[in-house]
Amino acid sequence: MKLNETIKSILERKSVRRYTDEPVGEETLSTLVEAARWAPSGLNNQPWRFVTIESREKLDEVAGFTKYAKILNNSTAAIGVFLDTSTIYHREKDIQSIGAAIENILIAAEALGVGACWLGEILNRREEVEKALEVAPTLELMAVIALGHPPETDEGSNAARKGRLPSETLIVGKF
């Protein structure tokens, strides 16, 4: 299979949970949000909204709402991803669109050499995160993505890749 840069970024993407102290930077965060906004959405309603976080104080505060606090405590930036409930036309489809926007962020981060980790467990305390990030009541937290520059050697981040099921076991029908 010939790999172009997009496919290469998809295949090499992994969850990075440790980071250096080097800041991600506002320009990179803007690029990641730009990638997210081009995700597909039903009726092109674009139900996603984002909060970018670079403040050490705010990263540590949000970290307090997840059992994976260490990841955010170690990151230099994060993006809170929200569903704008005032734009919903079909909740499940809109949540799928949010997933596509998140995946665009993750792939773009890989392409830019930025480590990223999608934190979903934090949804157990979403109301507290929403309050900490001072979002409108119409915004519902869907995920927080921790970001940072990966260390040169990061053996622990690739563990999940070893257990990927072969493609042929995932195809359950051919016609």
C-alpha positions, -999 to 999 in steps of 0.1 A, spaced: 0 0 0 14 34 -10 11 59 19 5 95 14 11 120 42 -26 118 54 -27 80 56 8 80 73 -5 104 100 -35 82 106 -15 50 108 12 66 130 -12 85 154 -11 72 189 -22 85 223 7 104 239 5 107 277 38 123 285 52 156 272 82 179 274 80 214 289 80 230 254 48 250 249 24 239 221 17 275 212 -13 295 202 -6 291 164 -6 253 167 -38 254 188 -54 275 161 -43 251 134 -58 222 154 -91 240 158 -90 249 121 -86 212 112 -115 203 136 -139 228 120 -136 211 86 -151 178 100 -184 167 84 -216 175 101 -253 168 93 -269 197 76 -235 214 80 -247 226 114 -212 225 128 -223 217 164 -188 219 179 -173 246 201 -138 247 216 -120 261 246 -82 262 242 -63 260 274 -26 270 278 -27 284 314 -9 260 338 -34 270 365 -64 261 344 -48 228 331 -42 217 367 -77 227 377 -93 207 349 -69 178 357 -86 176 391 -118 164 374 -103 131 360 -86 101 374 -61 107 345 -50 140 361 -13 131 355 -18 135 317 -32 170 320 -8 179 347 20 170 323 6 186 292 13 222 281 -21 227 264 -55 212 260 -86 217 240 -121 213 255 -145 200 229 -182 209 234 -215 202 217 -235 233 212 -269 220 223 -286 251 208 -277 239 173 -288 203 176 -309 189 149 -303 152 157 -283 145 189 -267 112 178 -256 125 145 -243 157 161 -223 137 186 -209 116 157 -198 149 141 -181 159 173 -162 126 171 -151 135 136 -139 169 147 -119 153 176 -103 128 152 -93 157 129 -76 173 158 -58 140 167 -46 134 131 -35 171 126 -16 169 159 3 138 146 10 156 114 24 186 133 45 165 156 24 173 186 14 146 211 -23 143 219 -45 122 242 -83 121 240 -97 121 275 -132 108 278 -134 96 314 -135 133 324 -171 133 312 -180 117 346 -175 152 360 -185 172 329 -206 198 348 -176 207 370 -154 211 339 -180 232 322 -181 255 352 -143 257 355 -141 266 318 -169 291 322 -188 280 292 -224 289 283 -251 266 297 -259 255 261 -224 239 258 -220 202 268 -186 188 273 -177 159 249 -140 155 256 -108 172 266 -77 166 244 -44 169 263 -16 183 241 22 186 243 54 178 226 63 142 231 96 132 246 121 118 221 115 83 236 80 75 247 77 37 249 45 38 270 24 57 244 24 30 218 10 1 240 -25 2 225 -12 -1 189 2 -36 196 -33 -49 202 -50 -37 170 -73 -63 154 -64 -73 118 -86 -57 92 -98 -90 79 -114 -98 113 -133 -65 113 -150 -69 79 -181 -89 87 -195 -90 52 -186 -86 15 -211 -85 -13 
